[in-house]
């Protein structure tokens, strides 16, 4: 899986530097001098940016394949923006041709967190989801960060929870609702309150926002 760590913006100056929009929690590591990144002009159709998504991906977006190789030659922060110089890109005209490119790395290059209760977005994406009662819910297709972490789940048509027509649901990544995450098995177990998976099950408002005192110690991280 290709994981997005940044997007190239406008050129800066005349020596080939570009402004990079950071899409990773570890810019010092991903954009260290000598780091090799792939530049992709387009993303897979189902992995485009979601409006309002924190940092557009935090590692959740993916590109279908590797693109052109770019090697970081210099990196510096200027007025809150990350300026990157790539090897072989030495003038403003050439740098402008990179504008809009997504910078990706292979997920195999991302080490697992040392904290067993912390998960990277790319580890969660693709995992199957079932309820504590064993009912199939669907597959995690994205992880959003709106102040709290939300698992975006594509519903399983064969699952009992998909009987009322909704093709997608969002589940807060909090301990009370997501009691078990087994990365090795590729399974997430959820204990949703009535109305979360199927709003028709409850007349009460959907609990899309968990209270601060319910915050899950597990964290979804970016690349």
N, C-alpha and C positions, 0 to 999 in steps of 0.2 A: 504494500500500500504506500502511495506517495502522500506525504503529509506537508501541508503548506506552512512555511515559517515566515513568509514575508511577501510583499508585493512592491515592485519597482515603480516609483513615481517619476517626477520630473528630474531633468539633469540639474546639477548644482555646479556653477562655475564653468570653466572652460577646459578642465583637465580630465573629464570623463567621470567624475563622481555623480552618483544618483542618490536621491532621497528614497529610503526604503521604509514602507509602512510595515511595522513589526507585527507579526502574527504568532509570536512564540513567547513563552514565559522566560526563556533563557537566551536573550539576544547576544549576550557576551560569549556564549558557547557556539551558537549557530552561525554567528557572523565573525568569528575569530579569523584573523589573518591566516590564510592557507586553507580555510574551509571550502569545500567544493559543493556547490548547489546546482540544482537543475532549474532552468528557466522555461516555464510553460506559458504560452500565450492564452490558452483556453483551459477550462476545467471540464470534467465530465458533466453531462447535463444535469445529473441529480445532486451535484455538489457545489452549486453556485452559492454566492454570498447571500445570507439572509439579512434583510434589513434589521438593523438594531442589534445584531449579534455582536457581542463583545469581541473586539479585535477581528471581526469577520470570520475567524475560525478557531482561534486558540488551538490549532491542531486538528480541528474537526473536519475541515475540508480536505478533499483529496483530488489529485490529478490522476488521469488514467494511466499515464506513462511518463517516463523520464524525458526531459527536454534537452536543450543545449546546456552544456556544462559551463559553469562560471566559477572562477576561483577568486575568493576574496583577497584583494591585494592591500586594502586599507579600510579601516573602519573608525569612525569618530562621531561623537554626538555634537550637534550644533543647534542651539536654540530649541532644544527638545526634540530634534529630528535626527534620525540615524542616517549618516552619510556613508555610502559604501563606494569604494573604488574596486573595479574588477580587473583582473589581469587581461591585458590586451585592449582594454577600453580606455583610450587616452585622450579623447576629444569629445566635445559636447554633441556633435552631430551623431557619432556612433552611440553615445550614451542615450540619446533621445530615441533610438530605435528599440531600446529595451523597455521603454515606458509601457506600463500595463502588464508586464510579465509577472507571473506568479513564481515565487521561489520555493522549491520543494526539496525534501530529503526523503529517503526511504525510511519507513517506520522501523526497520531493523536496526537503524543507526541510533535510535532513541533508547537509552537504557531504561529499564524498569525503575520505578521509584523505590527508594530504600524503605519507605514507609508502607507496610502491608495494607494500610487502610487508605492509600492514596492511589488513584488511577489516572492514567493519561487518557485523553479523549479517544485516541486511536485504538486503545485497548478495549474500550466500551463499545465502539461502533462495530456492528456486525454480530454482537452477542445476542443470543435468543433470550426472550423474556417469558417467564411463566409466573403464575400466582403461587402463593403458598399452598393452595389446594391442588396444584398440578395442572391448572388450565393454561394452555398456550395463549400468550398475548400477542407476540410478534417479535420483530427484530429491531434493535437499536440502529437508527440511521444517522443520528446526529446528536451532539451534545451542545446545548445552548447555555449561555451564561448571562442571565438577566438579574444580577444581584445574587441569585442562587443558581445552582446547576439544575438543568432540566434535561431529562432523557427524552429524545424524540423517538417514538416507537411506531414503526409501520405495522399495522394490525395484521394478524394471521387470519385469513378468511376461514380457516378450518377451526379456529379457536372459538370457544363459547362466548368470549367477550367481544367478538367481532360481529355478532348477530344483528346488531342494530345499525350497521351501515357506515360508521365512521372508519375512514381508512388510516387515520393517524391519530395518535394521542401523545400528550406530554406528561411525564411523570417527574415530580420533584425528587431530586437525588438526596433524600434525607433518610436517616436511620429508621424512622417510624414507618416509612413506606417501602424502603429498599433494604430489607434486613440482611440480604446475602448477595455477594458478588463473587462468582467463581470464575476467574479469568482463564484458568487452565481448562476448565470444562466448557467455557464459553456460554455460561448460563447466569442470568440475573433473576433473582427471585424477588417478587414484589408482593406487598400486602396492601392493596389499594383500598381506600375507604369507598363506600358507595358513591357513585357519581363521578369518580375520577376517570375510570376507563370508559364507562358508558353513562353519560349524563342522565339518560332516561331512568337510571336506577335510583335516582335521588332527586328530590325537589330542592335540596339545599344547594348553595353555591358551590362550584367546584373548588377544591382546595389547591389552586394553582400556586398559591403563595404559602409556604410553610412559615410558622412563627419562628422568630429567632431562637427560642428555647428548644426548637425541634431540630436545629441545624445538625446535619449529619457530620460526624468527624471525618468521614471519608471525603476526599476532595477529588474532583475531576480536573485534571491539569491539561495544559496545552502541550505543544511539542517540546 
